[in-house]
Amino acid sequence: NSAFMAIEPSEVEVFPDSTVALALRQLIPNEAFEEDAAVSVTVREDGETVWADVVRENIPDDAVGAGHIRIEFRREPEGWFPTNAYRRWMCRRGDVANQWSSAPCP
């Protein structure tokens, strides 16, 4: 997670829910399915902890080419609670062009 910027899960509208899929629904809005845009979701589970990675590529933006959000969840009796969140970008220009960076794109 050192290659990411730490954020609050609420900054990306991820809140506790009965399933991880429901908690992630705000990260995959309808406009994510624009022509040429691609969204991938990977979920890894280890007992009571789940890590979900949401990557959006081919973003129609002149500065940002891709975005990656990682959310860590903890299982509780009421459902899944986001405990940590991280963000990084792949910029189209600047010193970090075509590389993942924890700094916002210029």
PyMOL commands that place a pseudoatom at each C-alpha (Angstrom):
pseudoatom trace, name=CA, resn=ASN, resi=1, chain=A, elem=C, hetatm=0, pos=[0.000, 0.000, 0.000]
pseudoatom trace, name=CA, resn=SER, resi=2, chain=A, elem=C, hetatm=0, pos=[3.005, 2.349, 0.038]
pseudoatom trace, name=CA, resn=ALA, resi=3, chain=A, elem=C, hetatm=0, pos=[2.445, 3.087, -3.670]
pseudoatom trace, name=CA, resn=PHE, resi=4, chain=A, elem=C, hetatm=0, pos=[-1.010, 4.428, -2.802]
pseudoatom trace, name=CA, resn=MET, resi=5, chain=A, elem=C, hetatm=0, pos=[-2.358, 7.557, -1.113]
pseudoatom trace, name=CA, resn=ALA, resi=6, chain=A, elem=C, hetatm=0, pos=[-4.326, 6.659, 2.030]
pseudoatom trace, name=CA, resn=ILE, resi=7, chain=A, elem=C, hetatm=0, pos=[-7.880, 8.009, 2.019]
pseudoatom trace, name=CA, resn=GLU, resi=8, chain=A, elem=C, hetatm=0, pos=[-11.042, 7.502, 4.024]
pseudoatom trace, name=CA, resn=PRO, resi=9, chain=A, elem=C, hetatm=0, pos=[-13.417, 4.909, 2.509]
pseudoatom trace, name=CA, resn=SER, resi=10, chain=A, elem=C, hetatm=0, pos=[-16.200, 7.506, 2.705]
pseudoatom trace, name=CA, resn=GLU, resi=11, chain=A, elem=C, hetatm=0, pos=[-14.242, 9.734, 0.249]
pseudoatom trace, name=CA, resn=VAL, resi=12, chain=A, elem=C, hetatm=0, pos=[-15.086, 7.211, -2.478]
pseudoatom trace, name=CA, resn=GLU, resi=13, chain=A, elem=C, hetatm=0, pos=[-18.577, 6.507, -1.105]
pseudoatom trace, name=CA, resn=VAL, resi=14, chain=A, elem=C, hetatm=0, pos=[-17.789, 3.077, 0.328]
pseudoatom trace, name=CA, resn=PHE, resi=15, chain=A, elem=C, hetatm=0, pos=[-19.771, 2.329, 3.478]
pseudoatom trace, name=CA, resn=PRO, resi=16, chain=A, elem=C, hetatm=0, pos=[-20.611, -0.796, 5.512]
pseudoatom trace, name=CA, resn=ASP, resi=17, chain=A, elem=C, hetatm=0, pos=[-23.026, -3.192, 3.843]
pseudoatom trace, name=CA, resn=SER, resi=18, chain=A, elem=C, hetatm=0, pos=[-24.198, -6.799, 4.000]
pseudoatom trace, name=CA, resn=THR, resi=19, chain=A, elem=C, hetatm=0, pos=[-21.834, -7.847, 1.172]
pseudoatom trace, name=CA, resn=VAL, resi=20, chain=A, elem=C, hetatm=0, pos=[-18.609, -6.464, -0.263]
pseudoatom trace, name=CA, resn=ALA, resi=21, chain=A, elem=C, hetatm=0, pos=[-20.254, -6.228, -3.699]
pseudoatom trace, name=CA, resn=LEU, resi=22, chain=A, elem=C, hetatm=0, pos=[-22.986, -3.954, -2.326]
pseudoatom trace, name=CA, resn=ALA, resi=23, chain=A, elem=C, hetatm=0, pos=[-20.431, -1.830, -0.478]
pseudoatom trace, name=CA, resn=LEU, resi=24, chain=A, elem=C, hetatm=0, pos=[-18.504, -1.312, -3.751]
pseudoatom trace, name=CA, resn=ARG, resi=25, chain=A, elem=C, hetatm=0, pos=[-21.500, -0.376, -5.918]
pseudoatom trace, name=CA, resn=GLN, resi=26, chain=A, elem=C, hetatm=0, pos=[-20.734, 3.373, -5.831]
pseudoatom trace, name=CA, resn=LEU, resi=27, chain=A, elem=C, hetatm=0, pos=[-17.254, 2.761, -7.255]
pseudoatom trace, name=CA, resn=ILE, resi=28, chain=A, elem=C, hetatm=0, pos=[-18.727, 1.409, -10.466]
pseudoatom trace, name=CA, resn=PRO, resi=29, chain=A, elem=C, hetatm=0, pos=[-21.203, 4.060, -11.658]
pseudoatom trace, name=CA, resn=ASN, resi=30, chain=A, elem=C, hetatm=0, pos=[-22.965, 3.753, -15.003]
pseudoatom trace, name=CA, resn=GLU, resi=31, chain=A, elem=C, hetatm=0, pos=[-20.657, 6.295, -16.658]
pseudoatom trace, name=CA, resn=ALA, resi=32, chain=A, elem=C, hetatm=0, pos=[-17.741, 3.927, -15.976]
pseudoatom trace, name=CA, resn=PHE, resi=33, chain=A, elem=C, hetatm=0, pos=[-19.042, 1.910, -18.894]
pseudoatom trace, name=CA, resn=GLU, resi=34, chain=A, elem=C, hetatm=0, pos=[-18.499, 4.649, -21.444]
pseudoatom trace, name=CA, resn=GLU, resi=35, chain=A, elem=C, hetatm=0, pos=[-17.099, 3.552, -24.772]
pseudoatom trace, name=CA, resn=ASP, resi=36, chain=A, elem=C, hetatm=0, pos=[-13.413, 2.638, -24.440]
pseudoatom trace, name=CA, resn=ALA, resi=37, chain=A, elem=C, hetatm=0, pos=[-13.464, 2.794, -20.616]
pseudoatom trace, name=CA, resn=ALA, resi=38, chain=A, elem=C, hetatm=0, pos=[-12.760, -0.466, -18.784]
pseudoatom trace, name=CA, resn=VAL, resi=39, chain=A, elem=C, hetatm=0, pos=[-13.424, -1.332, -15.149]
pseudoatom trace, name=CA, resn=SER, resi=40, chain=A, elem=C, hetatm=0, pos=[-12.018, -4.385, -13.408]
pseudoatom trace, name=CA, resn=VAL, resi=41, chain=A, elem=C, hetatm=0, pos=[-12.748, -5.547, -9.882]
pseudoatom trace, name=CA, resn=THR, resi=42, chain=A, elem=C, hetatm=0, pos=[-10.582, -8.037, -7.992]
pseudoatom trace, name=CA, resn=VAL, resi=43, chain=A, elem=C, hetatm=0, pos=[-11.520, -9.317, -4.541]
pseudoatom trace, name=CA, resn=ARG, resi=44, chain=A, elem=C, hetatm=0, pos=[-9.164, -11.281, -2.275]
pseudoatom trace, name=CA, resn=GLU, resi=45, chain=A, elem=C, hetatm=0, pos=[-10.357, -12.818, 0.990]
pseudoatom trace, name=CA, resn=ASP, resi=46, chain=A, elem=C, hetatm=0, pos=[-8.273, -13.970, 3.954]
pseudoatom trace, name=CA, resn=GLY, resi=47, chain=A, elem=C, hetatm=0, pos=[-10.534, -15.104, 6.763]
pseudoatom trace, name=CA, resn=GLU, resi=48, chain=A, elem=C, hetatm=0, pos=[-12.222, -12.053, 8.259]
pseudoatom trace, name=CA, resn=THR, resi=49, chain=A, elem=C, hetatm=0, pos=[-10.504, -9.577, 5.918]
pseudoatom trace, name=CA, resn=VAL, resi=50, chain=A, elem=C, hetatm=0, pos=[-11.203, -8.775, 2.267]
pseudoatom trace, name=CA, resn=TRP, resi=51, chain=A, elem=C, hetatm=0, pos=[-9.219, -6.531, -0.088]
pseudoatom trace, name=CA, resn=ALA, resi=52, chain=A, elem=C, hetatm=0, pos=[-11.066, -5.189, -3.111]
pseudoatom trace, name=CA, resn=ASP, resi=53, chain=A, elem=C, hetatm=0, pos=[-9.250, -3.514, -6.007]
pseudoatom trace, name=CA, resn=VAL, resi=54, chain=A, elem=C, hetatm=0, pos=[-11.217, -1.433, -8.513]
pseudoatom trace, name=CA, resn=VAL, resi=55, chain=A, elem=C, hetatm=0, pos=[-9.229, -0.289, -11.548]
pseudoatom trace, name=CA, resn=ARG, resi=56, chain=A, elem=C, hetatm=0, pos=[-10.673, 1.989, -14.200]
pseudoatom trace, name=CA, resn=GLU, resi=57, chain=A, elem=C, hetatm=0, pos=[-8.617, 2.277, -17.394]
pseudoatom trace, name=CA, resn=ASN, resi=58, chain=A, elem=C, hetatm=0, pos=[-8.937, 4.382, -20.528]
pseudoatom trace, name=CA, resn=ILE, resi=59, chain=A, elem=C, hetatm=0, pos=[-10.455, 7.256, -18.580]
pseudoatom trace, name=CA, resn=PRO, resi=60, chain=A, elem=C, hetatm=0, pos=[-11.554, 9.995, -20.998]
pseudoatom trace, name=CA, resn=ASP, resi=61, chain=A, elem=C, hetatm=0, pos=[-9.384, 12.663, -19.364]
pseudoatom trace, name=CA, resn=ASP, resi=62, chain=A, elem=C, hetatm=0, pos=[-6.328, 14.443, -20.766]
pseudoatom trace, name=CA, resn=ALA, resi=63, chain=A, elem=C, hetatm=0, pos=[-4.363, 14.091, -17.496]
pseudoatom trace, name=CA, resn=VAL, resi=64, chain=A, elem=C, hetatm=0, pos=[-5.509, 10.786, -15.958]
pseudoatom trace, name=CA, resn=GLY, resi=65, chain=A, elem=C, hetatm=0, pos=[-5.286, 7.559, -17.924]
pseudoatom trace, name=CA, resn=ALA, resi=66, chain=A, elem=C, hetatm=0, pos=[-6.296, 5.139, -15.164]
pseudoatom trace, name=CA, resn=GLY, resi=67, chain=A, elem=C, hetatm=0, pos=[-7.322, 5.092, -11.524]
pseudoatom trace, name=CA, resn=HIS, resi=68, chain=A, elem=C, hetatm=0, pos=[-6.949, 2.375, -8.888]
pseudoatom trace, name=CA, resn=ILE, resi=69, chain=A, elem=C, hetatm=0, pos=[-8.812, 2.231, -5.582]
pseudoatom trace, name=CA, resn=ARG, resi=70, chain=A, elem=C, hetatm=0, pos=[-8.078, -0.441, -2.967]
pseudoatom trace, name=CA, resn=ILE, resi=71, chain=A, elem=C, hetatm=0, pos=[-10.481, -0.961, -0.067]
pseudoatom trace, name=CA, resn=GLU, resi=72, chain=A, elem=C, hetatm=0, pos=[-9.847, -3.198, 2.941]
pseudoatom trace, name=CA, resn=PHE, resi=73, chain=A, elem=C, hetatm=0, pos=[-12.920, -4.673, 4.652]
pseudoatom trace, name=CA, resn=ARG, resi=74, chain=A, elem=C, hetatm=0, pos=[-13.411, -6.405, 7.996]
pseudoatom trace, name=CA, resn=ARG, resi=75, chain=A, elem=C, hetatm=0, pos=[-16.208, -8.922, 8.585]
pseudoatom trace, name=CA, resn=GLU, resi=76, chain=A, elem=C, hetatm=0, pos=[-18.528, -8.080, 11.468]
pseudoatom trace, name=CA, resn=PRO, resi=77, chain=A, elem=C, hetatm=0, pos=[-21.785, -9.784, 12.510]
pseudoatom trace, name=CA, resn=GLU, resi=78, chain=A, elem=C, hetatm=0, pos=[-23.729, -6.991, 10.756]
pseudoatom trace, name=CA, resn=GLY, resi=79, chain=A, elem=C, hetatm=0, pos=[-21.793, -7.275, 7.465]
pseudoatom trace, name=CA, resn=TRP, resi=80, chain=A, elem=C, hetatm=0, pos=[-18.606, -5.941, 5.894]
pseudoatom trace, name=CA, resn=PHE, resi=81, chain=A, elem=C, hetatm=0, pos=[-17.018, -2.723, 7.182]
pseudoatom trace, name=CA, resn=PRO, resi=82, chain=A, elem=C, hetatm=0, pos=[-14.436, -0.744, 5.166]
pseudoatom trace, name=CA, resn=THR, resi=83, chain=A, elem=C, hetatm=0, pos=[-11.442, -0.164, 7.437]
pseudoatom trace, name=CA, resn=ASN, resi=84, chain=A, elem=C, hetatm=0, pos=[-8.863, 1.357, 5.063]
pseudoatom trace, name=CA, resn=ALA, resi=85, chain=A, elem=C, hetatm=0, pos=[-8.838, 2.791, 1.565]
pseudoatom trace, name=CA, resn=TYR, resi=86, chain=A, elem=C, hetatm=0, pos=[-6.089, 3.730, -0.848]
pseudoatom trace, name=CA, resn=ARG, resi=87, chain=A, elem=C, hetatm=0, pos=[-5.936, 5.512, -4.220]
pseudoatom trace, name=CA, resn=ARG, resi=88, chain=A, elem=C, hetatm=0, pos=[-3.397, 5.875, -7.005]
pseudoatom trace, name=CA, resn=TRP, resi=89, chain=A, elem=C, hetatm=0, pos=[-3.410, 7.209, -10.550]
pseudoatom trace, name=CA, resn=MET, resi=90, chain=A, elem=C, hetatm=0, pos=[-1.695, 6.528, -13.854]
pseudoatom trace, name=CA, resn=CYS, resi=91, chain=A, elem=C, hetatm=0, pos=[-0.998, 9.905, -15.417]
pseudoatom trace, name=CA, resn=ARG, resi=92, chain=A, elem=C, hetatm=0, pos=[-0.824, 10.643, -19.125]
pseudoatom trace, name=CA, resn=ARG, resi=93, chain=A, elem=C, hetatm=0, pos=[1.858, 13.344, -18.802]
pseudoatom trace, name=CA, resn=GLY, resi=94, chain=A, elem=C, hetatm=0, pos=[4.556, 14.708, -16.504]
pseudoatom trace, name=CA, resn=ASP, resi=95, chain=A, elem=C, hetatm=0, pos=[7.449, 12.957, -14.779]
pseudoatom trace, name=CA, resn=VAL, resi=96, chain=A, elem=C, hetatm=0, pos=[5.256, 9.981, -13.861]
pseudoatom trace, name=CA, resn=ALA, resi=97, chain=A, elem=C, hetatm=0, pos=[3.559, 9.488, -17.242]
pseudoatom trace, name=CA, resn=ASN, resi=98, chain=A, elem=C, hetatm=0, pos=[2.424, 5.885, -17.769]
pseudoatom trace, name=CA, resn=GLN, resi=99, chain=A, elem=C, hetatm=0, pos=[3.423, 4.905, -14.214]
pseudoatom trace, name=CA, resn=TRP, resi=100, chain=A, elem=C, hetatm=0, pos=[1.274, 4.386, -11.154]
pseudoatom trace, name=CA, resn=SER, resi=101, chain=A, elem=C, hetatm=0, pos=[1.642, 7.280, -8.723]
pseudoatom trace, name=CA, resn=SER, resi=102, chain=A, elem=C, hetatm=0, pos=[0.208, 8.116, -5.327]
pseudoatom trace, name=CA, resn=ALA, resi=103, chain=A, elem=C, hetatm=0, pos=[0.260, 11.819, -6.284]
pseudoatom trace, name=CA, resn=PRO, resi=104, chain=A, elem=C, hetatm=0, pos=[-2.610, 13.352, -8.293]
pseudoatom trace, name=CA, resn=CYS, resi=105, chain=A, elem=C, hetatm=0, pos=[-1.837, 13.848, -11.970]
pseudoatom trace, name=CA, resn=PRO, resi=106, chain=A, elem=C, hetatm=0, pos=[-0.554, 17.239, -13.166]
for i in range(1, 106): cmd.bond("trace and resi %d" % i, "trace and resi %d" % (i + 1))
show_as sticks, trace
zoom trace
